[in-house]
């Protein structure tokens, strides 16, 4: 039998179910000889006349489940980070080659990784190559534009290369004026432009 930290207080789930007559669930951490994460479920029980006579509490050990969920999140974060590599091809030039599908979560990770790389390298030019991206959703497109804007605020010139017709169409539907972005048709042309910029 375990007592949870809420026992004996107004937050006690037994008190809540007796007062409101509804099932209450929650999670907490028990500290003692063994520290453990538990899920608590409290339910009312009624007497023969249908009146609430008290409550019963079920405690389930979810320590292993929580640990597995944390490990899964760390693994997922690592995979996302590996899927957004930032390559320093010259002292003043970074390249971000994107491949596969970009959703909002991955786009947010791109933004975070890119800004960290710019801050640590003081890059003058950033090339974001979309040649390997067949399509992006609207939320991800907003995040990519946000990444370019944030990079410019840090002093870097951003060049998008390899924008496919589908990606261009998505941007157009969102009202994004491509003429306001520095774009080049291919990565090769973008690299040449980067060389011209850093030579000035």
Number of C-alpha atoms within 10 A of each C-alpha: 5 9 10 17 13 12 13 12 9 10 11 15 27 24 18 18 21 21 13 12 18 14 17 17 14 11 15 14 15 16 11 7 6 6 10 15 19 20 15 17 17 22 19 23 15 13 9 7 7 8 12 16 12 16 20 14 17 13 18 11 15 16 15 11 12 14 12 12 12 12 12 12 12 12 12 12 14 11 11 16 16 10 16 19 15 21 14 16 10 13 12 18 24 25 22 19 20 18 14 13 14 20 16 17 12 18 24 19 16 24 19 13 17 24 15 13 16 22 13 9 13 16 21 20 26 28 27 25 23 21 18 14 18 15 21 21 14 16 15 19 22 18 20 20 16 15 22 25 15 16 23 15 10 15 14 22 19 24 21 21 22 21 22 16 11 13 19 17 14 17 19 12 11 13 9 16 11 11 7 7 14 14 20 19 14 15 22 12 14 23 20 11 16 22 15 10 14 14 7 5
